[in-house]
Amino acid sequence: MSEASQEPPKLTPETIRATENNISAALIRISARSSFFATLALFARFQVSNTVPTAATDGRKIYVNPQFFSPLTPAQRDGLILHEVLHDALLHVTRRGSRDPKLWNIAADIVINGIIMRDGWSLPEGGLRDISKEHLATEEVYDLLLRQAEKVEIQVELQDLLDPNSGDGTDKDRDRDGKTSEAKARKGKKGEPGDGKETIEADWRNALEQAKQVAKSSAWGKLPGGMARELAQLQPAKLDWRSYLWRYLTQTPTDFSGFDRRFVYQNVYLEAIAGESVRVQVAVDTSGSIDNAAVVAFVSEVRAILEAYPHLKCDLCYADTQIYGPYELTRDSHLPAPEGGGGTDFRPFFEHINQNTNVYETQVAIYLTDGWGDFPEQAPSIPTLWVVLPGGRDLEHFPFGEAIRLSVSE
């Protein structure tokens, strides 16, 4: 095949106008059906493109190929538009970070297609689905794909999350006035996509907030199922053990009495708490539902806990239906080999805590787990932090303590 035959068809004014009319018709149908999606779509910017095989987004604009879009049924067009709008609204381009682009795209497509299909919309044939994972957040799906070493074959043309710095779908395209969209982005008024990552994210966070408010006040605008877990990831919690454990080193987080103020600006408070006694009770879930990759991630967190402050005392237990340990650790300790492999029962660990509580020590319990197991009927007498694997129990379903999600990728 010659290079000339590989060139995409030229975009004529008639083709552009017809595709724009089809996009507008899809937006009208979406508006008549869902006020939540309609509000998000108002913030989207579309451009007809012959350089993307189907449709794609770089986080700033959504590019639609007329040769792919025109033959679709109206219902499939609606679903395709929603698919790309949700990629933008859920910040899938900027949330990727240093993750593998193709695997991240697969994870994001699984989540979005699940949201769209469960809400009763249609998609073009060949849309990627994985019902066992689509209820999770994109980071969780990505982590599961990594941990399970799944090989999800996907054609290059189905990758619809573009690198915002690659120029794909931007400087190769020209609008009807002949100006490249890249040039337009540079000239765009402040607040429009193209002003940078921070502006893009701020605009879409604003759009999501407006969409949620509209959905609450509208009888036909309920929040689509599956959105809650994705929305929670837009403000992800970071496992910063120094910040978390700091709560238990002083009576209040702003109690700086007794600190050597010469070093406060360096965040060096350690000398003033040398006499404090803080014990961290850590349980690592080693039941049969926890694979080797998850155990490795858990052990890494234990090491981070030990390195958070030199004055901490740490007792480590491995746990399935019983506990193995406790092992008293310091930051210089060699961590013992994990033991377990049976079912999951959280009660033995908390029974151990209740039997060994020292009223003269400040204590905190940290349980690293997938969250599936038997809980004690009563909460322990010390604060508890649940650190939960991707795909594990919903955070709001833990009966006591604070629960946060652990991401094993960045």
Contacts in CASP RR format, 6 or more apart in sequence:
PFRMAT RR
TARGET T0000
AUTHOR 0000-0000-0000
METHOD contacts of the structure
MODEL  1
MSEASQEPPKLTPETIRATENNISAALIRISARSSFFATLALFARFQVSN
TVPTAATDGRKIYVNPQFFSPLTPAQRDGLILHEVLHDALLHVTRRGSRD
PKLWNIAADIVINGIIMRDGWSLPEGGLRDISKEHLATEEVYDLLLRQAE
KVEIQVELQDLLDPNSGDGTDKDRDRDGKTSEAKARKGKKGEPGDGKETI
EADWRNALEQAKQVAKSSAWGKLPGGMARELAQLQPAKLDWRSYLWRYLT
QTPTDFSGFDRRFVYQNVYLEAIAGESVRVQVAVDTSGSIDNAAVVAFVS
EVRAILEAYPHLKCDLCYADTQIYGPYELTRDSHLPAPEGGGGTDFRPFF
EHINQNTNVYETQVAIYLTDGWGDFPEQAPSIPTLWVVLPGGRDLEHFPF
GEAIRLSVSE
8 50 0 8 1.000
8 51 0 8 1.000
9 50 0 8 1.000
9 67 0 8 1.000
10 50 0 8 1.000
11 48 0 8 1.000
11 50 0 8 1.000
11 66 0 8 1.000
11 174 0 8 1.000
13 176 0 8 1.000
15 48 0 8 1.000
15 66 0 8 1.000
16 48 0 8 1.000
16 66 0 8 1.000
16 176 0 8 1.000
18 66 0 8 1.000
18 70 0 8 1.000
19 48 0 8 1.000
19 64 0 8 1.000
19 66 0 8 1.000
19 69 0 8 1.000
19 70 0 8 1.000
20 46 0 8 1.000
20 48 0 8 1.000
22 69 0 8 1.000
22 70 0 8 1.000
22 77 0 8 1.000
23 46 0 8 1.000
23 64 0 8 1.000
23 69 0 8 1.000
23 77 0 8 1.000
23 81 0 8 1.000
25 74 0 8 1.000
25 77 0 8 1.000
26 74 0 8 1.000
26 77 0 8 1.000
26 78 0 8 1.000
26 79 0 8 1.000
26 80 0 8 1.000
26 81 0 8 1.000
27 38 0 8 1.000
27 41 0 8 1.000
27 81 0 8 1.000
29 74 0 8 1.000
29 78 0 8 1.000
30 37 0 8 1.000
30 38 0 8 1.000
30 41 0 8 1.000
30 78 0 8 1.000
30 81 0 8 1.000
30 82 0 8 1.000
31 38 0 8 1.000
31 41 0 8 1.000
33 220 0 8 1.000
34 119 0 8 1.000
34 220 0 8 1.000
34 221 0 8 1.000
34 224 0 8 1.000
35 211 0 8 1.000
35 214 0 8 1.000
35 215 0 8 1.000
35 218 0 8 1.000
35 220 0 8 1.000
35 221 0 8 1.000
36 211 0 8 1.000
36 212 0 8 1.000
36 214 0 8 1.000
36 215 0 8 1.000
36 221 0 8 1.000
36 222 0 8 1.000
36 223 0 8 1.000
36 224 0 8 1.000
37 82 0 8 1.000
37 85 0 8 1.000
37 211 0 8 1.000
37 224 0 8 1.000
39 207 0 8 1.000
39 210 0 8 1.000
39 211 0 8 1.000
39 214 0 8 1.000
39 215 0 8 1.000
40 85 0 8 1.000
40 86 0 8 1.000
40 89 0 8 1.000
40 207 0 8 1.000
40 208 0 8 1.000
40 211 0 8 1.000
41 81 0 8 1.000
41 82 0 8 1.000
41 85 0 8 1.000
42 207 0 8 1.000
43 88 0 8 1.000
43 89 0 8 1.000
43 203 0 8 1.000
43 204 0 8 1.000
43 206 0 8 1.000
43 207 0 8 1.000
44 62 0 8 1.000
44 84 0 8 1.000
44 85 0 8 1.000
44 88 0 8 1.000
45 60 0 8 1.000
45 61 0 8 1.000
45 62 0 8 1.000
45 192 0 8 1.000
45 193 0 8 1.000
46 61 0 8 1.000
46 62 0 8 1.000
46 63 0 8 1.000
46 64 0 8 1.000
47 61 0 8 1.000
47 62 0 8 1.000
47 63 0 8 1.000
47 64 0 8 1.000
47 169 0 8 1.000
47 173 0 8 1.000
47 175 0 8 1.000
47 181 0 8 1.000
48 63 0 8 1.000
48 64 0 8 1.000
48 66 0 8 1.000
48 173 0 8 1.000
49 56 0 8 1.000
49 63 0 8 1.000
49 64 0 8 1.000
49 65 0 8 1.000
49 169 0 8 1.000
49 172 0 8 1.000
49 173 0 8 1.000
50 65 0 8 1.000
50 66 0 8 1.000
50 67 0 8 1.000
50 173 0 8 1.000
51 63 0 8 1.000
51 168 0 8 1.000
51 169 0 8 1.000
51 172 0 8 1.000
51 173 0 8 1.000
52 63 0 8 1.000
52 64 0 8 1.000
52 65 0 8 1.000
52 160 0 8 1.000
52 162 0 8 1.000
52 168 0 8 1.000
52 169 0 8 1.000
53 65 0 8 1.000
53 68 0 8 1.000
53 157 0 8 1.000
53 158 0 8 1.000
54 65 0 8 1.000
54 68 0 8 1.000
54 69 0 8 1.000
54 80 0 8 1.000
54 124 0 8 1.000
54 157 0 8 1.000
54 158 0 8 1.000
54 160 0 8 1.000
55 62 0 8 1.000
55 63 0 8 1.000
55 64 0 8 1.000
55 65 0 8 1.000
55 68 0 8 1.000
55 69 0 8 1.000
55 80 0 8 1.000
55 81 0 8 1.000
55 83 0 8 1.000
55 84 0 8 1.000
55 160 0 8 1.000
56 62 0 8 1.000
56 63 0 8 1.000
56 84 0 8 1.000
56 159 0 8 1.000
56 160 0 8 1.000
56 161 0 8 1.000
56 162 0 8 1.000
56 168 0 8 1.000
56 169 0 8 1.000
57 63 0 8 1.000
57 84 0 8 1.000
57 87 0 8 1.000
57 88 0 8 1.000
57 93 0 8 1.000
57 160 0 8 1.000
57 161 0 8 1.000
57 162 0 8 1.000
58 93 0 8 1.000
58 162 0 8 1.000
58 163 0 8 1.000
58 164 0 8 1.000
58 166 0 8 1.000
58 167 0 8 1.000
58 168 0 8 1.000
58 169 0 8 1.000
58 170 0 8 1.000
59 87 0 8 1.000
59 88 0 8 1.000
59 91 0 8 1.000
59 92 0 8 1.000
59 93 0 8 1.000
59 94 0 8 1.000
59 162 0 8 1.000
59 164 0 8 1.000
59 193 0 8 1.000
59 200 0 8 1.000
60 164 0 8 1.000
60 170 0 8 1.000
60 185 0 8 1.000
60 193 0 8 1.000
60 194 0 8 1.000
60 200 0 8 1.000
61 170 0 8 1.000
61 181 0 8 1.000
61 193 0 8 1.000
62 81 0 8 1.000
62 84 0 8 1.000
62 85 0 8 1.000
62 88 0 8 1.000
63 162 0 8 1.000
63 169 0 8 1.000
63 173 0 8 1.000
64 80 0 8 1.000
64 84 0 8 1.000
69 77 0 8 1.000
69 80 0 8 1.000
72 80 0 8 1.000
72 124 0 8 1.000
73 122 0 8 1.000
75 121 0 8 1.000
75 122 0 8 1.000
76 122 0 8 1.000
76 123 0 8 1.000
76 124 0 8 1.000
78 121 0 8 1.000
78 122 0 8 1.000
79 116 0 8 1.000
79 121 0 8 1.000
79 122 0 8 1.000
79 123 0 8 1.000
79 124 0 8 1.000
80 123 0 8 1.000
80 124 0 8 1.000
82 116 0 8 1.000
82 121 0 8 1.000
83 109 0 8 1.000
83 112 0 8 1.000
83 113 0 8 1.000
83 116 0 8 1.000
83 123 0 8 1.000
83 160 0 8 1.000
84 160 0 8 1.000
86 112 0 8 1.000
86 115 0 8 1.000
86 116 0 8 1.000
87 93 0 8 1.000
87 108 0 8 1.000
87 112 0 8 1.000
87 160 0 8 1.000
87 161 0 8 1.000
88 204 0 8 1.000
89 204 0 8 1.000
89 207 0 8 1.000
89 208 0 8 1.000
89 211 0 8 1.000
90 108 0 8 1.000
90 112 0 8 1.000
90 138 0 8 1.000
90 204 0 8 1.000
90 230 0 8 1.000
90 231 0 8 1.000
90 234 0 8 1.000
91 200 0 8 1.000
91 201 0 8 1.000
91 204 0 8 1.000
91 234 0 8 1.000
92 104 0 8 1.000
92 108 0 8 1.000
92 112 0 8 1.000
92 138 0 8 1.000
92 161 0 8 1.000
93 161 0 8 1.000
93 162 0 8 1.000
93 164 0 8 1.000
94 164 0 8 1.000
94 197 0 8 1.000
94 200 0 8 1.000
94 201 0 8 1.000
95 138 0 8 1.000
95 139 0 8 1.000
95 233 0 8 1.000
95 234 0 8 1.000
96 104 0 8 1.000
96 161 0 8 1.000
97 410 0 8 1.000
98 410 0 8 1.000
99 142 0 8 1.000
99 409 0 8 1.000
99 410 0 8 1.000
101 159 0 8 1.000
101 161 0 8 1.000
101 163 0 8 1.000
102 154 0 8 1.000
102 159 0 8 1.000
103 142 0 8 1.000
103 145 0 8 1.000
103 146 0 8 1.000
103 152 0 8 1.000
104 138 0 8 1.000
104 142 0 8 1.000
104 161 0 8 1.000
105 154 0 8 1.000
105 159 0 8 1.000
105 160 0 8 1.000
105 161 0 8 1.000
106 128 0 8 1.000
106 145 0 8 1.000
106 152 0 8 1.000
106 154 0 8 1.000
107 138 0 8 1.000
107 139 0 8 1.000
107 141 0 8 1.000
107 142 0 8 1.000
107 145 0 8 1.000
108 138 0 8 1.000
108 161 0 8 1.000
109 127 0 8 1.000
109 128 0 8 1.000
109 160 0 8 1.000
110 128 0 8 1.000
110 129 0 8 1.000
110 130 0 8 1.000
110 133 0 8 1.000
110 134 0 8 1.000
110 141 0 8 1.000
111 133 0 8 1.000
111 134 0 8 1.000
111 136 0 8 1.000
111 137 0 8 1.000
111 138 0 8 1.000
111 141 0 8 1.000
111 230 0 8 1.000
113 123 0 8 1.000
113 127 0 8 1.000
113 128 0 8 1.000
113 129 0 8 1.000
113 134 0 8 1.000
114 129 0 8 1.000
114 131 0 8 1.000
114 134 0 8 1.000
114 135 0 8 1.000
114 226 0 8 1.000
115 134 0 8 1.000
115 224 0 8 1.000
115 225 0 8 1.000
115 226 0 8 1.000
115 227 0 8 1.000
115 230 0 8 1.000
116 123 0 8 1.000
117 123 0 8 1.000
117 129 0 8 1.000
118 134 0 8 1.000
118 224 0 8 1.000
118 225 0 8 1.000
118 226 0 8 1.000
119 224 0 8 1.000
119 225 0 8 1.000
128 152 0 8 1.000
128 154 0 8 1.000
128 158 0 8 1.000
130 141 0 8 1.000
133 140 0 8 1.000
133 141 0 8 1.000
133 144 0 8 1.000
133 391 0 8 1.000
134 141 0 8 1.000
135 226 0 8 1.000
135 229 0 8 1.000
136 144 0 8 1.000
136 229 0 8 1.000
136 390 0 8 1.000
136 391 0 8 1.000
137 229 0 8 1.000
137 230 0 8 1.000
137 232 0 8 1.000
137 233 0 8 1.000
137 390 0 8 1.000
137 405 0 8 1.000
138 230 0 8 1.000
138 233 0 8 1.000
139 233 0 8 1.000
139 236 0 8 1.000
139 390 0 8 1.000
139 405 0 8 1.000
139 407 0 8 1.000
139 409 0 8 1.000
140 229 0 8 1.000
140 390 0 8 1.000
140 391 0 8 1.000
140 392 0 8 1.000
140 405 0 8 1.000
140 407 0 8 1.000
141 390 0 8 1.000
142 409 0 8 1.000
143 389 0 8 1.000
143 390 0 8 1.000
143 407 0 8 1.000
143 408 0 8 1.000
143 409 0 8 1.000
144 150 0 8 1.000
144 390 0 8 1.000
144 391 0 8 1.000
145 152 0 8 1.000
146 293 0 8 1.000
146 408 0 8 1.000
146 409 0 8 1.000
147 291 0 8 1.000
147 293 0 8 1.000
147 294 0 8 1.000
147 408 0 8 1.000
162 168 0 8 1.000
162 169 0 8 1.000
164 197 0 8 1.000
167 182 0 8 1.000
169 181 0 8 1.000
170 180 0 8 1.000
170 181 0 8 1.000
170 182 0 8 1.000
170 185 0 8 1.000
171 180 0 8 1.000
171 181 0 8 1.000
171 182 0 8 1.000
171 183 0 8 1.000
173 180 0 8 1.000
173 181 0 8 1.000
174 180 0 8 1.000
174 181 0 8 1.000
175 181 0 8 1.000
175 184 0 8 1.000
185 192 0 8 1.000
185 193 0 8 1.000
185 194 0 8 1.000
186 194 0 8 1.000
188 194 0 8 1.000
188 195 0 8 1.000
190 199 0 8 1.000
191 199 0 8 1.000
191 203 0 8 1.000
192 199 0 8 1.000
192 203 0 8 1.000
193 199 0 8 1.000
193 200 0 8 1.000
193 203 0 8 1.000
194 200 0 8 1.000
205 234 0 8 1.000
208 231 0 8 1.000
208 234 0 8 1.000
212 223 0 8 1.000
214 221 0 8 1.000
215 221 0 8 1.000
215 222 0 8 1.000
215 223 0 8 1.000
229 394 0 8 1.000
236 405 0 8 1.000
236 407 0 8 1.000
237 404 0 8 1.000
237 405 0 8 1.000
239 301 0 8 1.000
239 304 0 8 1.000
239 387 0 8 1.000
239 404 0 8 1.000
239 406 0 8 1.000
241 301 0 8 1.000
241 304 0 8 1.000
241 305 0 8 1.000
241 307 0 8 1.000
241 308 0 8 1.000
242 308 0 8 1.000
242 309 0 8 1.000
244 385 0 8 1.000
245 278 0 8 1.000
245 280 0 8 1.000
245 305 0 8 1.000
245 308 0 8 1.000
245 309 0 8 1.000
245 312 0 8 1.000
245 364 0 8 1.000
246 253 0 8 1.000
247 253 0 8 1.000
248 278 0 8 1.000
248 362 0 8 1.000
248 363 0 8 1.000
248 364 0 8 1.000
248 383 0 8 1.000
249 269 0 8 1.000
249 273 0 8 1.000
249 276 0 8 1.000
249 278 0 8 1.000
249 309 0 8 1.000
249 362 0 8 1.000
250 256 0 8 1.000
250 273 0 8 1.000
256 264 0 8 1.000
256 269 0 8 1.000
258 272 0 8 1.000
259 269 0 8 1.000
259 272 0 8 1.000
260 268 0 8 1.000
260 271 0 8 1.000
260 272 0 8 1.000
263 269 0 8 1.000
263 271 0 8 1.000
270 309 0 8 1.000
270 310 0 8 1.000
270 311 0 8 1.000
273 309 0 8 1.000
273 311 0 8 1.000
274 311 0 8 1.000
275 311 0 8 1.000
276 311 0 8 1.000
276 362 0 8 1.000
277 313 0 8 1.000
277 360 0 8 1.000
277 361 0 8 1.000
277 362 0 8 1.000
278 309 0 8 1.000
278 311 0 8 1.000
278 312 0 8 1.000
278 313 0 8 1.000
278 361 0 8 1.000
278 362 0 8 1.000
278 363 0 8 1.000
278 364 0 8 1.000
279 312 0 8 1.000
279 313 0 8 1.000
279 314 0 8 1.000
279 315 0 8 1.000
279 358 0 8 1.000
279 361 0 8 1.000
279 362 0 8 1.000
279 363 0 8 1.000
279 364 0 8 1.000
280 305 0 8 1.000
280 312 0 8 1.000
280 313 0 8 1.000
280 314 0 8 1.000
280 315 0 8 1.000
280 363 0 8 1.000
280 364 0 8 1.000
280 365 0 8 1.000
280 366 0 8 1.000
281 315 0 8 1.000
281 317 0 8 1.000
281 326 0 8 1.000
281 349 0 8 1.000
281 353 0 8 1.000
281 363 0 8 1.000
281 364 0 8 1.000
281 365 0 8 1.000
281 366 0 8 1.000
281 382 0 8 1.000
282 302 0 8 1.000
282 305 0 8 1.000
282 314 0 8 1.000
282 315 0 8 1.000
282 316 0 8 1.000
282 317 0 8 1.000
282 365 0 8 1.000
282 366 0 8 1.000
282 367 0 8 1.000
282 368 0 8 1.000
283 316 0 8 1.000
283 317 0 8 1.000
283 318 0 8 1.000
283 319 0 8 1.000
283 323 0 8 1.000
283 346 0 8 1.000
283 349 0 8 1.000
283 365 0 8 1.000
283 366 0 8 1.000
283 367 0 8 1.000
283 368 0 8 1.000
283 369 0 8 1.000
284 295 0 8 1.000
284 298 0 8 1.000
284 299 0 8 1.000
284 302 0 8 1.000
284 316 0 8 1.000
284 317 0 8 1.000
284 318 0 8 1.000
284 319 0 8 1.000
284 338 0 8 1.000
284 368 0 8 1.000
285 298 0 8 1.000
285 319 0 8 1.000
285 320 0 8 1.000
285 344 0 8 1.000
285 367 0 8 1.000
285 368 0 8 1.000
285 369 0 8 1.000
285 370 0 8 1.000
285 371 0 8 1.000
286 295 0 8 1.000
286 318 0 8 1.000
286 319 0 8 1.000
286 320 0 8 1.000
286 324 0 8 1.000
286 338 0 8 1.000
286 339 0 8 1.000
286 340 0 8 1.000
286 341 0 8 1.000
287 319 0 8 1.000
287 320 0 8 1.000
287 321 0 8 1.000
287 340 0 8 1.000
287 341 0 8 1.000
287 342 0 8 1.000
287 343 0 8 1.000
287 344 0 8 1.000
288 320 0 8 1.000
288 340 0 8 1.000
288 341 0 8 1.000
288 342 0 8 1.000
288 343 0 8 1.000
288 344 0 8 1.000
289 343 0 8 1.000
289 344 0 8 1.000
289 370 0 8 1.000
289 372 0 8 1.000
290 298 0 8 1.000
290 341 0 8 1.000
290 369 0 8 1.000
290 370 0 8 1.000
290 389 0 8 1.000
293 408 0 8 1.000
294 370 0 8 1.000
294 389 0 8 1.000
294 408 0 8 1.000
295 338 0 8 1.000
297 389 0 8 1.000
297 406 0 8 1.000
297 408 0 8 1.000
298 368 0 8 1.000
298 387 0 8 1.000
299 335 0 8 1.000
299 338 0 8 1.000
301 368 0 8 1.000
301 387 0 8 1.000
301 406 0 8 1.000
302 314 0 8 1.000
302 316 0 8 1.000
302 329 0 8 1.000
302 335 0 8 1.000
302 368 0 8 1.000
303 335 0 8 1.000
305 312 0 8 1.000
305 314 0 8 1.000
305 366 0 8 1.000
306 312 0 8 1.000
306 314 0 8 1.000
306 329 0 8 1.000
306 330 0 8 1.000
306 331 0 8 1.000
306 333 0 8 1.000
307 331 0 8 1.000
310 331 0 8 1.000
313 328 0 8 1.000
313 361 0 8 1.000
314 328 0 8 1.000
314 329 0 8 1.000
314 330 0 8 1.000
315 326 0 8 1.000
315 327 0 8 1.000
315 328 0 8 1.000
315 329 0 8 1.000
316 325 0 8 1.000
316 326 0 8 1.000
316 327 0 8 1.000
316 329 0 8 1.000
316 335 0 8 1.000
316 336 0 8 1.000
317 323 0 8 1.000
317 324 0 8 1.000
317 325 0 8 1.000
317 326 0 8 1.000
317 327 0 8 1.000
317 349 0 8 1.000
317 352 0 8 1.000
318 324 0 8 1.000
318 325 0 8 1.000
318 336 0 8 1.000
318 338 0 8 1.000
318 339 0 8 1.000
318 340 0 8 1.000
319 340 0 8 1.000
319 345 0 8 1.000
319 346 0 8 1.000
319 348 0 8 1.000
319 349 0 8 1.000
320 340 0 8 1.000
320 341 0 8 1.000
320 342 0 8 1.000
320 343 0 8 1.000
320 344 0 8 1.000
320 345 0 8 1.000
321 342 0 8 1.000
321 343 0 8 1.000
321 344 0 8 1.000
321 345 0 8 1.000
321 348 0 8 1.000
322 345 0 8 1.000
322 348 0 8 1.000
323 348 0 8 1.000
323 349 0 8 1.000
323 352 0 8 1.000
324 339 0 8 1.000
324 340 0 8 1.000
326 352 0 8 1.000
327 333 0 8 1.000
327 335 0 8 1.000
327 336 0 8 1.000
329 335 0 8 1.000
343 373 0 8 1.000
344 369 0 8 1.000
344 370 0 8 1.000
344 371 0 8 1.000
344 372 0 8 1.000
344 373 0 8 1.000
344 374 0 8 1.000
345 373 0 8 1.000
345 374 0 8 1.000
346 367 0 8 1.000
346 369 0 8 1.000
346 373 0 8 1.000
346 374 0 8 1.000
346 375 0 8 1.000
346 376 0 8 1.000
347 374 0 8 1.000
347 375 0 8 1.000
347 376 0 8 1.000
349 365 0 8 1.000
349 367 0 8 1.000
350 365 0 8 1.000
350 376 0 8 1.000
350 380 0 8 1.000
351 376 0 8 1.000
353 363 0 8 1.000
353 365 0 8 1.000
353 380 0 8 1.000
353 381 0 8 1.000
353 382 0 8 1.000
354 380 0 8 1.000
354 381 0 8 1.000
357 363 0 8 1.000
357 381 0 8 1.000
357 382 0 8 1.000
363 382 0 8 1.000
364 382 0 8 1.000
364 383 0 8 1.000
364 384 0 8 1.000
364 385 0 8 1.000
365 380 0 8 1.000
365 382 0 8 1.000
365 383 0 8 1.000
365 384 0 8 1.000
365 385 0 8 1.000
366 384 0 8 1.000
366 385 0 8 1.000
366 387 0 8 1.000
367 384 0 8 1.000
367 385 0 8 1.000
367 386 0 8 1.000
367 387 0 8 1.000
368 387 0 8 1.000
368 406 0 8 1.000
369 386 0 8 1.000
369 387 0 8 1.000
369 388 0 8 1.000
369 389 0 8 1.000
370 388 0 8 1.000
370 389 0 8 1.000
370 391 0 8 1.000
370 392 0 8 1.000
370 393 0 8 1.000
371 386 0 8 1.000
371 388 0 8 1.000
371 389 0 8 1.000
371 392 0 8 1.000
371 393 0 8 1.000
371 398 0 8 1.000
372 392 0 8 1.000
372 393 0 8 1.000
375 398 0 8 1.000
375 399 0 8 1.000
375 400 0 8 1.000
379 399 0 8 1.000
379 400 0 8 1.000
379 401 0 8 1.000
380 400 0 8 1.000
383 401 0 8 1.000
383 402 0 8 1.000
384 400 0 8 1.000
384 401 0 8 1.000
384 402 0 8 1.000
385 401 0 8 1.000
385 402 0 8 1.000
385 403 0 8 1.000
385 404 0 8 1.000
386 395 0 8 1.000
386 398 0 8 1.000
386 401 0 8 1.000
386 402 0 8 1.000
386 403 0 8 1.000
386 404 0 8 1.000
387 404 0 8 1.000
387 406 0 8 1.000
388 395 0 8 1.000
388 403 0 8 1.000
388 404 0 8 1.000
388 405 0 8 1.000
388 406 0 8 1.000
389 406 0 8 1.000
389 408 0 8 1.000
390 405 0 8 1.000
390 406 0 8 1.000
390 407 0 8 1.000
390 408 0 8 1.000
395 403 0 8 1.000
395 404 0 8 1.000
395 405 0 8 1.000
396 403 0 8 1.000
END
